[in-house]
Amino acid sequence: MTIQKRLWISNLILIIITIILIIGVSLIITEHFQNFIGLPSPDNHMSPLNRAYYRAENTLINVIETEPERFLEQNYLQQIDDFINSLNIGLIVQKENEFVYFSTFINSLGLKKEDMSLNNYRIEPKSDNLTQISDNLFMKAIPFYFNDQSQGKIFLVYDSSSASQELNQFKKSVIYTLILFLIIIISINSLITYFLSKQIVNPLIRLKNAAQQIRKGNYNFHLKSPSKDEIGDLFQSFEEARKQLKKSEETKNKYEKNRNELITNISHDLKTPITTIKGYVEGIIDGIPKSKEKQDKYLQTIHQNAIHMESLIEDLFLLSKFDLDQSLYQFENINIKDYLADSYEELRFELEEKGISLEFEANYNELNPVKADRQQLKRVILNIINNAINFKKETDSVIKLILTETDEEAKIEIYDNGKGVSKETLEKIFDRFYKADKSRSNRASGTGLGLHIARKIIADHGGRIWAQSKNGSGTSIFFTLKKIKQNLEN
């Protein structure tokens, strides 16, 4: 069952309960009103006198006890009759068997003296009972004695038609009020249900449509929160989830694109040396190189391409490990000046054999170590130097290792006076499989992953790496490492 139907059903139940309660209260009010005005109930025609009877009776009893003879005075009886007429009561006074006074109010009700056989009504002293004369007429008798000990009787005739009309009018008013009240209740509940439905169901429909868009793979939309409540929080959470899904999808697509490029590049980079190795091996099998010198040249070419393939596979394996497992790093606090000095001594003789002069300069406060992985930092330096070797000058080649600092970082510059690269090339040298040699020849001097791996390692260290170069003016590659100040070290 939908939330909208539940809202309508709950409000309908509330309306029904309200109707039942109102009808019950109306019946109770009507019944109390009927007893209040003294009308006889349907199952008891002798209900207690109403207040009008009591007022009239009390007035007459006071006169009976003090001056009963006054009931023989026509002027006084007329005054009494005028008073009780306002209460819808008529007065009849009888002495012995003769009428002393017969109210004109009773005549107006259609009752004549000859119609009233009062002797037929049994009168009991101090009776609180009413005698019903007709549907709307009730009579009460009050016996007393005049001063001469003659018996007198006072008859109070009550006309309940006006009270019945008043009761009927009251019942109609109650019914009309009830109907109006029900209309108002139903209208208010309908409006409340409508607005609640609009504030709850409509946002849920929006969320449903958004979920369907996500299911179709469409994340390019925005969910605006409709209110600052629980539904608004739900929209905000859904929007955050959409952003995360979109980001994950974009990352997935990026990884997929990179994977496809990686497969393409690996296929290309492996195919060339494999083809070369295959060709030279087949040449040897066919006996093409006759002399030992030529055979050695073939074997040397095969060896160089095998080394190139090994280097490529090793770099790919290392790159995949970095992507999958950050725990490969063993970070420690190191004195970067001493570390670079040791690296300089280790590499200086090797580079001299290749005709390259290595220089080291340092302007650094030795009291501020850096946090780094020694092995991976060495890989960064070697990758950058190998890149410089690949594009060195034919003569007088120089590579400089320069250490400086800022307030927060140690900055290492590796400069070579080689051929340099253009601005367009400079922006791509850290890309995976990028080689300045556009023809992607089979030279075994590089895999196109060295600088990319260096960038990955420095990024994982929390540092930065960039390059500066001009054609024919050499190239400088910079990278930074965060310093750990002694007074802040834990």
N, C-alpha and C positions, 0 to 999 in steps of 0.2 A: 504494500500500500504506500502511495506517495505521501510525502510530507504535507503537500497541499490538501490532499483528502483527509489526512489526520487532523489538520487544523480545522477544516470545515466540520468534520464529525464532532470534534471536541467542543466547538462553539455551538453546534446544534444541540448537543447534550446539555450544555450550559443553559441554552434558551429553554429547553423542555423543563429542566429543573426549576428555572425561574418562573415559568408559567404555572407549574404545579404549586409552588410556594405562594405565588400571588393569588391564585384561585382559592387556596386554603385560607389565606389571610382575609380575603374578601368575604368568604362565607362566614368566618368567625366575626368579622366586623358587622356584617349584615345581621347576624343572629343577635349579637349584643345590642345593636341598635334597635332591633325589634323588641327585645326585653326592656330596653331603656325607655321606650315610649309606651310600654305597657300593653302592647297588642297581644292577644291570645295566640299561643302557638298552635300549629295544625293539630297536634295530638292532645292538647290540653286547653279547652275553651274557658277555663276558669283560672287563668294566670293571675299573678298579683297585680293590684291596682298600680297604675302609673303615678307619676308625681302630681299630675293634674288632679286625680282623685283625692290624693292625700291633702293637697292644698285646700280643695273645696271642703272636704270632710272636716279637716281641723278647724276651718273657719266656722262651720256650722255647729260643731260640737261645743266650741267655746260659748256660743250663744245659747245652746240647749242647756248647758250647765248653769248659766247665770240668769238669762232672761228668756225663757222659752216662749213667753207671751208675745215676743216680738215677731214670731212667725205668723201672727195674726194681722200684722201691719203690712198693708199692701205696698206702701212706699219702701219700707225696709226690704221686703221680699224682692221688689223690683231691682233695688241696688245690688242685693246679693246675687240675683239672677244675672244682672248685667256683668258682674265680675266673673262668675263661673262660666258664662257664655263664651268668654274669651279663651276658656280652656276646653271648648267644644262639649260642654256639659250643660244640660237643662235641668231646671228645678221643678219638682212637684211637692206641694205640701198638702197633707190630708189630716183632718181632725175627725176622729171617729171614722165614719164612712163617707165624709163629704170632702170635696176638693176645696182647699182654702186658696191654693195658688197653683196655676198650671202655666208653665213657661211658654212664651211665644216661640222660643227656640225649638221646643219639642213639636209645636204645631208646624214649624218650618220643615221638620223632618217627615211630615206626613202622618203624624200620630195625633188622633183626636181623643178628647176625654172619653167619648163613648167606646173608643177602641181599647182603652186602658182598663182592663179589669184587674185592678191592683190586688183585689182580694184573692185572686187566683195564685198569687205569688206568695210562697211561704217565707215569712220574714222571721229570722232568728236574731235575737239581740246580740249586738257586737259581732255580727258576722262579717268576715273578710271576703266572702265569696261574691262573685259577680253572677248576675242572671242575664243570659243572652236572650235578647228579644228578637233580634234578626241578625243577618250576616254582619252588619256593621254597628248595631246598637246593643249596648250593655247597660244594665241597671243595677244600682246598689241601693238598699233600703236602710234607713237609720231610724229606729223606733225611739220615741221619747214620750214624756207626759207633760201636759200643760199644768199650770198651777192648780187648776180645778180637778186635777187627777184624771182628766179625760185623755185618752190615748191619741198621740199624734205620730205621724209617719212622714219622713222626708225621703223622697226618691230622687236619686241623682242618675240621670240618663246621659250616658256617654256615647258620642258619635265618633267612631274610629275611622270613618271614611277618609277624613283629611289626613289622619296618621298613616292609613294604608297608602294614600296617594303619596305622602311624603316618603314612606318606605319604598314604594315602587320607584319614585323619582331617585331615591338614594341608590337603589339597586341598579337603575339605568346609569346613574352617574358612575357607580363602581365599574359597571361593564364597559362603559365608554372609556373611563380612565384606564381600565385594564387593557382594552384594545389599543389605545394610544400608547400606553406604556410598552406593550408588546411590540408595536410597530417601531417605537424608538429603540427598544432593546435589540430587535432583529436588525435594524438599520445600523446601529452602532457596532454590533458584533460582525455584521457583514463587512463594514468598512475596516474594522480592526483586522479581520481575517484577510481581507484583500491587501491591506498595507503590509501585514506580517508576511503574507505570501509573496508580495512583491519584494520585501526586504530579505527574505530567506530563500525562497524558491528561485527567484531570478538570478541571484548570485551563484546558486548551486548549478543552475543551467549554464551560466557562463563558465564555471569550473569544468563542467562536463564537456562543453565544447572545446575548452582549452586542452583537456585531457585527450580528446579525440585528435586534435591537431598534433599533439606530442606523439600520439600513437602512430600517426601518419609520417612522423619524422620532421614535422614543421615546428621549429623553435623560434621563428622570426615573428614574434608578436609580444605584446606587453599587457600584463594584467594589472589594472589600476585598482587599488583597494577601494571598495564602495563605502566603507565606514570604519570608524575607530572602535571596533568591538571584536568579539571572537571571530566573526566572519571576516573582518578586516585582517585579523592576524592569520587566518587560514589563507586568504588571498596572498598576503605577504610571504608566507611560507611556501605556497605554491609557486609564486614568482621566483623566489630564491632557488627552488628546485628546478624550475625551467632554465634559469641562468646556468646552474651547475650542469644540467643535462646538455644545454647548448655548448657550454665550454668543453664538456667531455666529448661531445660529438665532433666539435671542431678539432680537439686534440686527437681524437681517433682518426679523423680524416687526414690530419697532418701526419700522424704516424703511418697511416696507410700509404700516403703519398711518398713519405720518406722511405718506407719499406720498398715500394715499387722502384723508386730511384736507386735505392741501395742495391737491390737485386740487379737492376740494369747496369749500374756502375761496376758491381762486383763481376758480373758476367763479362763486361767489356775488359776490365783490368786483368781478369784471370785468363780470358781467351787469348789475349795477345802473347803473354809469355808462354802459355801452354802450346800455342801454335808454333812459336819460335823453337821451343824445346823439341816439339814433335818433328819439326822440319830438320833440325840439326841432327837429331838421333837417327832419323831415316837416312840422312846423308851419310852418317857414319856407317850405318848398316849396309848401305849400297856401295860403300867403299869410295865415296867421292873424295874425301881428303886423303891424298896419297902420301903426303909427307907427314912426319911427326909434328912439325911446326903447325901445319894446317889442322891436324887432329887436335892439338892442344888449344888452338884458337876456337875450334868448334866446342870443345869441352868447357872452355872458359865462358863462352857465351851461354851454354846450357846452365853452368853454375850460377852466373849472374842472374839469369831469369828465375832460377829456383830460389835464390836468395830474395829476389823481389817478391815472388809469390809468398814465401815464408813471412816476409815483413808485412805484406798486405794482410795475410790471414791473422798474424799476431795483432796487428792494429785493430782489425775488425773484432777479434775476440776480446781485446781490452775494452773497446768502445761499448760492446754489448754488456760487459761486466759492470762498467760504470753506470749504465742505464738501469740495470736491474738491482744492484746492491751497493748502497752507499757505505756499508761497513768495510769495504775494501780499503778505505783510508785509515791510516794510523797517525792521527794528528798528535803533535807534540810541540812544545815551545823550543824554538831553535834560534841560535844566534845567526842571523841571516848573513852578516858580514863574514864571519868565519866560514859559514857554509859555502858561500860563493868563492871565497879565497881557496878553499879546498877543491872546489869544482874547477877553478882556473888552473890549479897545479895539475889536476888529473887530465884535463883536456889539452893543455898547452903543447905538450910534445906530440900528441896524436895529430893535432892540426898542423904543426910545423912540417910533419912528414907529407902533408898534402899541399904545402906551399902557402899556408895561411898563418898569419901572425895574430895571436890572441892576446888582447890587452885587458887589464882589469883596473877599474877605478872605483873608489868607495868614499862617500861622504855621508857617514851614518853614525848615529849614537848607539854604541854597542850595548847600552843598558836597556834598550827596548827590543826584546825578542819578538818573533812572529810565531803564529801557530800554523804549522804546515806538516804535510807528509813528506818526509825526506825523499823517499823513492819516487813518488809521483812528481815532486818538484824537479827532481833531476830529469825525469822524462820530459817535462815542459822545456827545460833548458836545452836538452839534446835535440828535441824536435825543432825548436827555433833555429839552433845552430846548423842542423842538417839542412834546413830550408835555405839558410844563407849560403851553405856550401854549394847547393845545387845551382845557385845563380851568382857565384863569385866571379870576380874579375880573373882574367887569365894570368895576370901578373900583379904583384904587390897587393895581394888580397889581405884585408884586415877585418877582424871581428873584435868588437869591443864589448866588454861586460861592465856596465856602469850601474852602481848602486847609489841612490839618493833617497830622500825621505820627505814626507809631509808630516803634519801633526798627527794624523791617524794611520798613515800607511807607509810601508816600505815600497819604493818604486824601483823596479829593475828594468833596465834598457839593454837590449842586445842589438848592436848596430853592426851593419856590414857595409863596406864600400863597393858593393856589387853593382849590378846593372840597374837596380831600382825597378819599380813597377808603376804603371799608370794609375790615375785616380780611380778609374773604372775597375781595374783589377784589384786595387787595394781594398775595395769594399767587399770582395768575394774571397779573399785568401783564406778566411777562417771557415768557409763553407766546406761541407763534407765532399770529398773526392774532387775538389777544385784544384786544377793545375794551370799554372800560367802558360804552359805549353798547350795551346789550343788543340793541336793535332793529337794529344794524348798518345805520345809515341811509346815505344816499348823500352825506354830507358829505365833502368832499374834504380835510378837515384831517388825516387819518391813514390809514395802511394796516394797522395792527395788527402791523407787523413792526419798527417802530423800536426798541423796548426789547428785543425778541428778538435783533436784530442787535447791539445794544449789549452784551448779555450774552455773545453768542458772541465778540465782539472782545475783551472783557475777560478771558474765560476763556482765549483763545488767548495773551493777554499774561501768563498765570499769576496773574491777580488775582481779586478777588471783587467781586460786585455785589449789592446788596440795597436794599430800600425800607422807609421808615417813614412812616406817615400816620394821620390821624384825620379822620373826616368833619367838614368845616367848618374844619379847622385847618391845612390845607396838607399838602404832601407833600415828603419828602426822599428823594432817591435817592443812594446812596453807591456808590463803587467805589474799588478800591485798585490800586496799581501797586508792583512790587517795587523797592526802592531798591538802588542800587549804591554802596557805600561806597568812598570814594576810596582808602583804604589796602588794599582788596581788589581794586581794578580792575586787569585785565590790560592 
